[in-house]
Amino acid sequence: MSVFGPVDNKDRLAWQVVAAAALVEVLDLGFKRDLPVVWWSVNGPGGLQGKVPAGYGRADEREVWRAWVDVLDLVVGESWTGSGVEHVKATARYRTKRGALTTITLRAEIPRPEAEMAEAAELGRAGLRLGDELAREFQESA
């Protein structure tokens, strides 16, 4: 629902057209600045989504993400770590050359160093051992 009434299919298509126009501008900017390739797509609600593809390498993936974040003046959001990778995200509203607004979100999954992963695995194992010990103590006291 918008202030003008219910959102319909034409509204959604119009938002996607704006995001597609923003995509052309973003790709042109990347070409002119010789930025590394990012996978871009227009999402259903009409935003522009970017993802740094795997394969650059840990440091390089962060640098690719950071280069685009800086060029597009994106706001870095919270990151989280899971499954051996750090998930990073940055977002901002983007105004096209014609004045239309859309949202750009750029994500990357940056592999964690093996040493960090080994340490995290050991902490997990230590937690399991502690849980086992507590369970035994509980059973013995019952």
N, C-alpha and C positions, 0 to 999 in steps of 0.2 A: 504494500500500500504506500503510495506517495501522497504528497499534499494535493496532487492533481487527480487522485483517484487510484483505482487498482492498477498494479503493474501488469502489462500484457506482453504478448510475444513481440510486438513491434518495439516496445521499450527495451526488452532484452537484446534484440537484434541491433538496435541503435547503440546500446552500450558496447556490444561486441565490435561494431564498426569503429567506434572511438578507440577501443583497445587495439584494433588492427592498425589504425592510423598511427597510434603511439608506437606500435611495434616497428613500423617502417622507419619512424624517426629514430628510435633506439638503435636499430640495426645500422642506419646511416651514420649515427654518431660512433658506434663501435667500429665501423669500417674506417671512418676518418681518423679515429684515434688508435687504430690498429690494435684493438682489444682482442683478447682470446675469445674463442667461440663459447657461447652459452646457449643452452637449448631453451627457446622461448615458445610460449603458447598463449593463446587467448582462452580464458576460462569462461564458464557458463554465465556468470553474472557480469561479464564484461571487463574483467581485470586482466592484466598482463602478468604472466608467471614465467620466471626464469629459473633454471637449474644449472648449476655448474656440473658438467658431466664428469663421471669418474674417469680416472686414467691420467690426469695431469700429475699426480703424486701429491703427498700430504701438503708440503709447503706451497707447491704450485697451485693447488686447488684453493687454498686460503688466499693466495695472491690474486688469482683470477677473480674470486668473489669480491675481494677488497677493491680491486681496480674498478669493477662495475659499480660497486656501492659508492665509491668516491665520485665517479663520473656522473652518476645519476642522482647524487646527493640523497641517497636512501638512508633511512633511520634504522640503525642496527637494533634488532630485538633481542629477546632472551635466547640463549643457546642451551642445548641439553645434550647429554651424552648417553648413548645406548648402542648396543650391538657392535661395539668396537669403533664407532664413529661419533664425531661431534657434529651435531645438527645446528647450523647457523642460518639466520633469516634476517632480511632487511626489507623494509617496506616504505613507500611514500606515495603521496598523491602526485600525479604527473599531469601537467597542463600541455596539451598538444599545441602546435604552432597556430592552430585555428581557435584555440581557447577552450577546447573541451577537456574535461577532467576524467582521469581514470586512475586506477591504483596499480602500481608496479610492486611485485614481490619477487625477491631473488633469494634462492635457497642454495645451500651446499651441504654435502655430507663429507666431512673431512676425516680421513682415517686417523685413528689414534696411534701413537707410537707403540710398538710391541712391548716396550718396557712398562708403559702405563697399563696396557691390557693385562700383562702378567701380574702386576701389582694388584689390579682390580680383581683378577681371578683369585689370587691368594687371599685377599680380604673377604671375598665371597666364601671361600673354603673355611676361613677362620670363623666366620659367622655361623656356618653350618655346624662346625665342631662345637662352638659355644652353645648353640641351640640343642645339640645332642646332649651335652653335659647338663644343661638346665633341665631337660626332659628326664634324664636319669635321676637327678637329685629330686625332682618333683615326685617321680614314681617311688623312690626310696622313702621319702617322707610321708607318703600317703598310706 
